[in-house]
Structure formats: C-alpha cells, structure tokens
Amino acid sequence: MKRQTLRWDTIGTSYYGGILLGNGLLGTNIYKEDEQTIRFDIGRTDVTDQRPHQGSGLSEPLISRPRLPIGRMTIKTLGKITGAKMSLDIYNATAEGTIYTSKGTLKFSSFVPANTNVIYISAKGTQSEKNINWEFIAEKSKSPRMNQQNAGNPAVYPENPIPQLSKIGEFEYCRQTLLNDGGYATVWTKKKTADESTMLISVGYDPNGKADEVKEATQAIQDFRKVKLPAALAAHQKWWHQFYQQSFISIPDQRMESFYWIQLYKLASATRANLPMIDLMGPWFNSKTPWPGVWWNLNTQLTYSPIFTANHLELGKSLFNTINSNLQNLINNVPEPWRKDAAAIGRISGYDLVAPLVESNKENGQFELGNLTWAMFYYYQYYAYSKDKGELKQHIYPLLKRSVNHLLYHLKKDEQGILHLPSSFSPEYKYAEDAIMRFLACAGAYSP
C-alpha cells in the first residue's frame, strides 16, 4: 500500500486541490489561502440549519436544512510561501508536508482519529518560522445557497446570530447559536514545546437546544488526550489497516489500482455505519458551493455503488439508516391520497429526506419519478450480498413496494391498452415518457 501514497510537489491553492482527512463525521481540507497562509478547513457532516420547512419548492431544503459552514484554522507564515513537498498516506490516513517560505520552513503533520472526533495538527518551523501563528476564523452561519442568485431563494432570510468567541481555561471556542435555539461550537487548544506546536480541534453540535455543544467538543479533546499520542495513532492506523484488508485487490495497471484505493479512502473518510449519509460534500464543507444538501437523481446512488463489491456493506448502513429513520417523510413526499401505500423523494433534500414530489415541477425540468426506486435498488443489493432476511422483510421490501406503488399511481393506458408513465425527468437522462423505466433498464435495476 505504500505505493498508493499521494504526493504533492506544491501546495494546493483551492478547496479542490487540498489534502482531505476525515473519520466519517469530522474532517479537514488542507491547502494554501494566500502567500502567507496555510488553512485547515473544518467540517462536520451533520452541522445543518434547522429552520421550519416552508412550501414545496425544489431548492427549499437548501434554505431550511442546508449544511452550514464552520470555519478554518490557519497558520500564518512570516515569509512568503515559495514551495512545498506534501503527502497523504492513505494506508495510515495521515498527512504531512514541508512548506518552504522566504524566511524558513514549516513542517506539519495531521490526522483525524478514526474513533475520536478530534483534528490533530502538529507544526514546527525553522529560522524565522519557529513561532507558529495559529488563528481560527469563523465563517458566517448562512446557507451557501443564499450567497448566489438562485431561483427560489426567499426574499426575506433572517440570518443566524453572530458567532461568539470565548475561553474556558486552556480551551478556546467559537459558539454559533441558531435561530431554533440549537447550535454548534468549535473548540481548540494548543500546546507548545521547544520545537513544536500542537493543535487539537473538535466540533460539537446540538440540533435542537437540548445539549451543550461546547461540552461535547471539549470532552472529545479530553478523551483523546487520555491516551498517549503513539497509542492513539496506532489505534487509528489499525482501524484503517483492517478496513483495507476487507477489500484487498491487486491490479496490473497501477494507475487503476491507485484509483480504486483512493475511492475507498474517501468513502471511509466520508461516512461510517452509524453516522450521517454522504451528501455532496461529506465532512469537507465549501461555503462557495451551490450544493449544500443531498441529491437523489444520481449522486447518492453512484456514491454508494462501490460498497458491495468492495466488501464494505457497513458503509451502506449510513444511507439505509437515514432512509429508515425518515420513512414517514418519504411517505409524506407523495400526494396525500397515495400515502396509504406509496412513497417517493424529489431531487434535493436535507438529512430528513423532506422533498415533496409534485407534478408542477415539470415546468422547471425537475419532476423525477424514479429517485427512490433507484435508491431502493441499492438497498436490495445490500440484501443480495448480506442475505439478511430480517432487513429484507422489515425495511427493504415494504419501502421498495411503496416506491413502485408510487410509479403505478402515475400509469396511464395508451390506445393499444399499454401502460405508460407520464413524461418525467429521469435521473441524469432527459424528459421522456416512461423515462424512469428506460433509465433503470440501462442501469440494470429493471428488466422489462
């Protein structure tokens, strides 16, 4: 696995060229912000707004329940950054690098422990860069969708309160309250020795005002420090080594082999069995994105498609648990007369899967009948590999039946008495009559 290590001969200058680390919930993305700033973006997958749903507009979940930005930890260099040598060891899920500046060098290493919600960063400098200058910068707690001119954005958008910086003993924190009385908090503490500065960061989240987000994050850091660093790192590496052993293959084409391993690394960095499903960002938030939610017309399905042949059914549980825990919302997504035996989901949702499927969306090209049926194909694949009959009877078959019933409600006979689905938009296909059947046939999920 050593040959799968990713290497950089320069430091990325944007979100899309950074080094990704994550444990399925908490993550960081490492890249250069400007000529004298290295940034460690901080993301936590379940940090979302909790505004009441308003109406059934397609983009509405991106206003009511979108992912929210947290912030970034930065290191300010004294000199201008002139170059870098960096690597991401995906076998051990650790990153390290040397940043060269006009006034010295800065070495860093970082990892996100597999079983503890902490981001660990160590840094040491030479010459004029010996004094490590850390700074946390909070981002505005606002749906990224409101940063752009998008149809459907509300004319009035009450913003969340301004974040508050404070300190308790050695712990500094940034607390962000939400309009619904919930909130999230970033907590950090640093330790400096003669030649090294270590930073520990965690994020706590309270969706409904019933918990203490600062306490949650502080406790995570304290738990991490109860174990000596070599032991914590060894436990982290053991988890990743066992993860890869479940999926081991060797391919003569080294480029394709590396691609395979990198995708597995990203999957396990983005989710775990008991954590939120993967949306369009995973633990690596980007405030400039127009995609702060879950897309059900291709992205979700293809994201989870590798888990079966890669022997990681447990990663699929994050998706299937989300589906099962929001069954009533899936039912409520169809017109009321059909809720007795049907269910569906529209194009976009938050983690609560509220995405009503209404025929009026035909006008904007977003009436998609088959999203839930396609997702259920992958849930059935879970049974095909696991042979878990309890899961099949309790969850898979009842919801699969509901998703098909929803299609049946739309069927109409032509002049020859042949049943057809109305014109609709199939996932990443086009507007067409019987579009979902054509698409699923191509995908192998349906056989006429």
C-alpha positions as CSV (number, residue, x, y, z in Angstrom):
1,M,0.0,0.0,0.0
2,K,3.0,2.4,0.3
3,R,2.8,3.0,-3.5
4,Q,-0.7,4.4,-3.1
5,T,0.6,7.4,-1.1
6,L,-0.5,10.7,-2.8
7,R,2.3,13.2,-3.2
8,W,2.3,16.9,-4.0
9,D,5.3,19.0,-5.2
10,T,3.4,22.2,-4.5
11,I,0.6,23.2,-2.1
12,G,-2.9,23.4,-3.5
13,T,-4.4,26.8,-3.8
14,S,-8.1,25.9,-3.6
15,Y,-10.7,23.6,-2.0
16,Y,-10.4,21.3,-5.0
17,G,-6.6,20.8,-4.7
18,G,-6.4,20.2,-0.9
19,I,-5.5,17.2,1.2
20,L,-8.6,15.5,2.7
21,L,-8.7,13.9,6.1
22,G,-11.8,12.6,7.8
23,N,-13.4,10.0,10.1
24,G,-16.9,9.9,8.7
25,L,-18.1,12.9,10.7
26,L,-15.3,15.3,11.3
27,G,-12.9,16.4,8.5
28,T,-10.3,18.8,7.4
29,N,-9.1,20.0,4.0
30,I,-5.5,21.4,3.8
31,Y,-4.4,24.0,1.2
32,K,-3.0,27.5,0.8
33,E,-5.2,30.5,1.3
34,D,-2.7,33.2,0.2
35,E,1.0,33.8,0.0
36,Q,1.4,33.6,3.8
37,T,-1.5,31.5,5.0
38,I,-2.0,27.7,5.2
39,R,-5.6,26.8,6.0
40,F,-7.1,23.7,7.6
41,D,-10.8,23.9,6.7
42,I,-13.0,22.4,9.5
43,G,-16.2,20.4,8.6
44,R,-18.7,18.3,10.5
45,T,-21.2,16.5,8.3
46,D,-24.3,16.8,10.5
47,V,-24.0,20.6,11.2
48,T,-27.1,21.8,9.4
49,D,-29.6,24.6,9.9
50,Q,-32.9,23.6,11.4
51,R,-35.4,26.1,10.1
52,P,-39.0,25.1,9.6
53,H,-39.8,23.8,6.1
54,Q,-41.6,26.4,4.0
55,G,-43.5,25.2,1.0
56,S,-42.5,22.6,-1.5
57,G,-40.0,24.4,-3.7
58,L,-37.2,22.3,-5.1
59,S,-34.5,24.4,-3.5
60,E,-36.4,24.8,-0.2
61,P,-34.3,22.2,1.7
62,L,-31.2,24.2,0.8
63,I,-32.6,27.1,2.8
64,S,-34.4,25.3,5.7
65,R,-32.0,22.3,6.3
66,P,-28.7,23.1,4.5
67,R,-25.2,22.2,5.5
68,L,-23.6,25.1,7.4
69,P,-20.1,26.4,7.3
70,I,-17.9,26.2,10.5
71,G,-14.6,27.9,9.8
72,R,-10.9,27.2,9.4
73,M,-7.8,27.1,11.5
74,T,-4.9,28.9,9.8
75,I,-1.1,29.1,10.2
76,K,0.3,32.5,9.2
77,T,3.9,32.4,8.0
78,L,6.3,35.2,8.4
79,G,7.7,34.8,4.9
80,K,6.0,34.3,1.6
81,I,5.3,30.7,0.7
82,T,7.7,29.7,-2.1
83,G,7.1,25.9,-2.4
84,A,6.1,22.7,-0.7
85,K,6.5,18.9,-0.5
86,M,3.5,17.1,0.9
87,S,2.0,13.7,1.1
88,L,-1.2,11.9,2.1
89,D,-0.5,8.3,3.2
90,I,-4.0,6.8,2.6
91,Y,-3.0,3.4,4.2
92,N,-2.4,5.2,7.6
93,A,-4.8,8.1,6.9
94,T,-2.2,10.7,7.8
95,A,-0.8,13.8,6.0
96,E,2.5,15.6,6.3
97,G,4.4,18.2,4.5
98,T,7.1,20.8,4.4
99,I,6.2,24.3,3.4
100,Y,9.1,26.5,2.2
101,T,9.0,30.2,2.8
102,S,11.3,33.1,2.1
103,K,12.2,33.1,5.8
104,G,12.5,29.4,6.7
105,T,10.5,26.2,6.6
106,L,7.4,24.9,8.3
107,K,6.7,21.2,8.7
108,F,3.3,19.9,9.6
109,S,1.6,16.5,10.2
110,S,-2.1,15.9,10.7
111,F,-4.7,13.2,11.1
112,V,-8.3,12.8,12.2
113,P,-8.5,9.8,14.6
114,A,-10.7,7.0,13.3
115,N,-12.8,6.7,16.5
116,T,-12.4,10.2,18.1
117,N,-13.9,13.5,16.9
118,V,-10.7,15.5,17.0
119,I,-8.5,17.0,14.4
120,Y,-4.8,16.7,15.3
121,I,-2.2,19.1,13.8
122,S,1.4,19.5,14.7
123,A,3.7,22.1,13.3
124,K,7.3,23.1,13.7
125,G,9.3,25.8,12.0
126,T,12.9,26.7,11.3
127,Q,14.7,30.1,11.2
128,S,12.2,32.9,11.3
129,E,9.2,30.5,11.1
130,K,9.9,28.9,14.5
131,N,7.0,30.8,16.1
132,I,3.8,29.1,14.9
133,N,1.0,31.7,14.5
134,W,-2.4,29.9,14.8
135,E,-5.7,31.7,14.1
136,F,-9.2,30.4,14.0
137,I,-11.5,32.2,11.5
138,A,-15.3,31.5,11.8
139,E,-17.5,31.5,8.7
140,K,-20.9,33.1,8.6
141,S,-23.6,30.7,9.6
142,K,-25.6,31.1,6.4
143,S,-26.8,28.7,3.7
144,P,-24.4,28.8,0.8
145,R,-27.4,28.9,-1.5
146,M,-28.1,32.4,-0.3
147,N,-24.7,33.6,-1.5
148,Q,-25.8,33.1,-5.1
149,Q,-28.6,34.3,-7.3
150,N,-30.8,31.2,-7.5
151,A,-34.4,30.9,-8.4
152,G,-36.5,30.1,-5.4
153,N,-34.3,31.9,-2.8
154,P,-36.6,33.6,-0.3
155,A,-36.9,37.4,-0.4
156,V,-36.5,37.5,3.4
157,Y,-33.9,35.4,5.1
158,P,-33.4,36.0,8.8
159,E,-29.7,35.3,9.5
160,N,-28.4,33.2,12.4
161,P,-26.7,35.2,15.2
162,I,-23.1,36.3,15.0
163,P,-20.7,33.7,16.5
164,Q,-19.2,34.4,19.9
165,L,-15.5,33.7,20.8
166,S,-14.7,32.8,24.3
167,K,-12.3,30.9,26.5
168,I,-12.5,28.4,29.4
169,G,-9.1,27.6,30.9
170,E,-6.9,26.3,28.2
171,F,-9.8,25.8,25.8
172,E,-10.7,28.5,23.3
173,Y,-14.0,28.2,21.5
174,C,-16.3,29.7,18.9
175,R,-20.0,29.2,19.7
176,Q,-22.6,29.6,16.9
177,T,-26.2,29.7,18.0
178,L,-29.0,29.0,15.5
179,L,-32.4,30.6,15.3
180,N,-34.1,27.5,16.6
181,D,-32.1,27.6,19.9
182,G,-29.7,24.8,18.8
183,G,-26.1,25.5,17.7
184,Y,-22.6,24.3,17.2
185,A,-19.2,25.1,18.6
186,T,-15.6,24.7,17.6
187,V,-13.2,24.1,20.5
188,W,-9.5,24.1,20.2
189,T,-6.4,24.1,22.4
190,K,-2.7,24.3,21.6
191,K,0.4,23.1,23.3
192,K,3.9,24.4,22.6
193,T,7.2,22.8,23.3
194,A,10.7,23.9,22.5
195,D,10.5,23.0,18.8
196,E,6.8,22.0,18.1
197,S,3.3,23.4,18.4
198,T,0.4,21.0,18.6
199,M,-3.2,22.0,17.9
200,L,-6.3,19.9,18.8
201,I,-9.7,20.8,17.4
202,S,-13.2,19.4,17.8
203,V,-16.7,20.5,16.9
204,G,-19.9,19.9,19.0
205,Y,-23.4,20.1,17.6
206,D,-26.8,20.5,19.2
207,P,-29.6,20.5,16.6
208,N,-32.5,21.4,19.0
209,G,-31.2,23.2,22.0
210,K,-31.2,20.2,24.3
211,A,-27.4,19.7,24.7
212,D,-24.2,21.6,25.3
213,E,-22.1,21.7,22.1
214,V,-19.1,23.3,23.9
215,K,-19.0,20.5,26.4
216,E,-19.3,17.8,23.7
217,A,-16.3,19.2,21.8
218,T,-14.2,19.8,24.9
219,Q,-14.9,16.3,26.1
220,A,-13.8,14.8,22.8
221,I,-10.4,16.6,23.1
222,Q,-10.0,15.5,26.7
223,D,-10.8,11.9,25.8
224,F,-8.2,12.0,23.0
225,R,-5.5,13.3,25.4
226,K,-6.2,10.5,27.9
227,V,-4.4,8.2,25.5
228,K,-0.7,8.9,24.7
229,L,-0.2,10.1,21.1
230,P,1.7,7.0,19.9
231,A,-1.1,4.7,21.2
232,A,-3.8,6.9,19.7
233,L,-2.0,6.9,16.4
234,A,-1.5,3.2,16.5
235,A,-5.2,2.6,17.1
236,H,-6.1,4.9,14.3
237,Q,-3.8,3.1,11.9
238,K,-5.1,-0.3,13.0
239,W,-8.6,0.7,12.1
240,W,-7.6,1.8,8.6
241,H,-5.4,-1.3,8.0
242,Q,-8.3,-3.6,8.9
243,F,-10.6,-1.5,6.7
244,Y,-8.4,-2.0,3.6
245,Q,-7.8,-5.7,4.3
246,Q,-11.5,-6.3,3.7
247,S,-11.2,-5.0,0.2
248,F,-7.7,-6.1,-0.9
249,I,-7.1,-6.5,-4.7
250,S,-4.1,-6.0,-6.9
251,I,-4.4,-4.8,-10.4
252,P,-1.7,-4.9,-13.1
253,D,-2.5,-1.3,-14.1
254,Q,-1.1,0.6,-11.2
255,R,-2.9,3.8,-12.1
256,M,-6.3,2.0,-11.9
257,E,-5.2,0.2,-8.7
258,S,-4.4,3.6,-7.1
259,F,-7.8,5.0,-8.2
260,Y,-9.6,2.1,-6.5
261,W,-7.8,2.6,-3.2
262,I,-8.3,6.4,-3.3
263,Q,-12.0,5.9,-3.7
264,L,-12.2,3.5,-0.7
265,Y,-10.2,6.0,1.3
266,K,-12.6,8.8,0.5
267,L,-15.6,6.6,1.3
268,A,-14.4,5.7,4.8
269,S,-13.3,9.3,5.4
270,A,-16.8,10.5,4.4
271,T,-19.1,8.1,6.4
272,R,-19.4,5.2,8.8
273,A,-22.2,2.8,9.6
274,N,-23.7,4.8,12.4
275,L,-23.0,8.3,11.0
276,P,-24.9,10.6,8.5
277,M,-25.1,9.5,4.9
278,I,-22.8,11.1,2.3
279,D,-24.2,14.2,0.8
280,L,-22.4,16.2,-1.9
281,M,-19.6,17.4,0.4
282,G,-19.0,14.8,3.1
283,P,-17.0,16.2,6.1
284,W,-15.4,18.8,3.8
285,F,-17.6,21.9,3.6
286,N,-17.2,24.5,0.9
287,S,-19.1,27.8,1.5
288,K,-19.0,28.7,-2.2
289,T,-20.9,25.6,-3.3
290,P,-24.5,25.7,-4.6
291,W,-24.8,22.0,-3.3
292,P,-25.3,22.1,0.5
293,G,-27.6,19.1,0.6
294,V,-28.4,15.6,-0.7
295,W,-29.1,15.0,-4.4
296,W,-31.2,11.9,-5.2
297,N,-31.0,11.9,-9.0
298,L,-27.7,10.2,-9.4
299,N,-25.2,11.4,-6.8
300,T,-26.4,9.4,-3.8
301,Q,-26.9,6.2,-5.8
302,L,-23.5,6.2,-7.5
303,T,-21.7,7.3,-4.3
304,Y,-22.8,4.1,-2.6
305,S,-22.5,1.8,-5.6
306,P,-18.9,0.6,-4.8
307,I,-19.6,-0.7,-1.3
308,F,-20.9,-4.1,-2.4
309,T,-18.0,-5.5,-4.4
310,A,-15.6,-3.7,-2.1
311,N,-16.9,-5.8,0.8
312,H,-18.0,-2.8,2.9
313,L,-21.7,-3.3,3.4
314,E,-21.4,-1.5,6.7
315,L,-20.8,1.8,4.9
316,G,-24.1,1.5,3.2
317,K,-25.9,1.5,6.6
318,S,-25.4,5.3,6.8
319,L,-27.7,5.6,3.8
320,F,-30.1,2.8,4.7
321,N,-30.4,4.0,8.3
322,T,-31.2,7.5,7.0
323,I,-33.9,6.1,4.8
324,N,-35.5,4.0,7.6
325,S,-35.4,6.7,10.2
326,N,-37.2,9.1,7.8
327,L,-39.8,6.7,6.5
328,Q,-42.7,9.0,7.3
329,N,-41.2,11.9,5.5
330,L,-40.7,9.7,2.4
331,I,-44.4,8.8,2.6
332,N,-45.4,12.5,3.1
333,N,-43.4,13.3,-0.1
334,V,-46.3,11.9,-2.2
335,P,-49.8,13.4,-2.6
336,E,-52.0,12.7,0.5
337,P,-54.4,10.2,-1.2
338,W,-51.5,7.9,-2.1
339,R,-49.8,7.9,1.3
340,K,-51.6,4.7,2.4
341,D,-49.2,2.6,0.3
342,A,-46.7,4.8,-1.7
343,A,-43.5,6.8,-1.0
344,A,-41.1,8.9,-3.1
345,I,-38.4,11.6,-2.9
346,G,-37.7,14.6,-5.1
347,R,-34.4,15.8,-6.4
348,I,-33.0,17.6,-3.3
349,S,-33.3,17.1,0.4
350,G,-31.6,17.6,3.7
351,Y,-30.9,14.7,6.0
352,D,-34.6,14.5,7.0
353,L,-35.5,13.5,3.4
354,V,-38.2,16.0,3.1
355,A,-38.5,16.5,-0.7
356,P,-42.1,16.5,-1.9
357,L,-42.6,15.2,-5.5
358,V,-45.1,17.4,-7.2
359,E,-46.1,17.3,-10.8
360,S,-45.9,21.1,-11.1
361,N,-42.1,20.6,-11.1
362,K,-42.4,19.5,-14.7
363,E,-42.3,23.2,-15.6
364,N,-38.7,23.6,-14.4
365,G,-37.5,20.2,-15.6
366,Q,-37.3,18.6,-12.2
367,F,-40.2,16.2,-12.0
368,E,-38.3,13.0,-11.2
369,L,-40.4,9.9,-10.5
370,G,-37.7,7.3,-10.0
371,N,-35.3,8.6,-7.4
372,L,-36.4,6.5,-4.5
373,T,-36.9,3.4,-6.7
374,W,-33.3,3.7,-7.8
375,A,-32.0,4.2,-4.3
376,M,-34.0,1.1,-3.2
377,F,-32.2,-0.9,-5.9
378,Y,-29.0,-0.4,-3.9
379,Y,-30.8,-1.3,-0.7
380,Y,-31.9,-4.5,-2.3
381,Q,-28.3,-5.1,-3.3
382,Y,-27.5,-4.9,0.4
383,Y,-29.8,-7.9,0.9
384,A,-28.3,-9.7,-2.1
385,Y,-24.9,-9.6,-0.6
386,S,-25.8,-9.9,3.1
387,K,-28.7,-12.3,2.9
388,D,-30.2,-10.5,5.9
389,K,-33.8,-11.7,5.6
390,G,-34.8,-9.7,8.7
391,E,-33.7,-6.5,6.9
392,L,-35.5,-7.5,3.7
393,K,-38.8,-8.2,5.5
394,Q,-38.8,-5.3,7.9
395,H,-37.3,-2.5,5.8
396,I,-36.4,-3.2,2.2
397,Y,-39.5,-5.0,0.8
398,P,-42.1,-2.6,2.3
399,L,-40.4,0.5,1.1
400,L,-39.5,-0.9,-2.3
401,K,-43.2,-1.8,-2.7
402,R,-44.2,1.7,-1.8
403,S,-41.7,3.2,-4.3
404,V,-43.1,1.1,-7.1
405,N,-46.7,1.8,-6.0
406,H,-45.9,5.5,-6.5
407,L,-45.0,4.7,-10.1
408,L,-48.2,2.7,-10.5
409,Y,-50.3,5.6,-9.5
410,H,-48.9,7.5,-12.5
411,L,-49.5,4.8,-15.1
412,K,-52.0,5.5,-17.9
413,K,-53.1,3.3,-20.9
414,D,-52.4,4.3,-24.5
415,E,-54.7,3.5,-27.4
416,Q,-53.4,-0.1,-27.6
417,G,-54.0,-0.6,-23.8
418,I,-50.3,-0.5,-23.0
419,L,-49.5,1.2,-19.7
420,H,-47.1,4.2,-19.7
421,L,-45.6,6.5,-17.2
422,P,-46.2,10.2,-17.9
423,S,-43.5,12.4,-19.2
424,S,-40.9,13.0,-16.5
425,F,-37.3,13.7,-15.9
426,S,-35.3,10.6,-15.3
427,P,-32.1,10.8,-13.2
428,E,-29.4,12.5,-15.4
429,Y,-31.3,11.3,-18.5
430,K,-33.9,13.6,-20.2
431,Y,-37.6,14.3,-20.3
432,A,-39.4,11.4,-21.8
433,E,-42.4,9.2,-21.5
434,D,-41.5,6.1,-19.5
435,A,-38.2,7.8,-18.7
436,I,-37.6,6.0,-15.5
437,M,-38.2,2.6,-17.0
438,R,-35.7,3.3,-19.8
439,F,-33.2,4.6,-17.3
440,L,-33.5,1.7,-14.9
441,A,-33.2,-0.8,-17.7
442,C,-29.9,0.8,-18.8
443,A,-28.8,0.8,-15.1
444,G,-29.6,-2.9,-14.7
445,A,-32.1,-2.2,-12.0
446,Y,-35.1,-3.1,-14.1
447,S,-35.8,-5.7,-16.7
448,P,-38.9,-5.3,-18.9
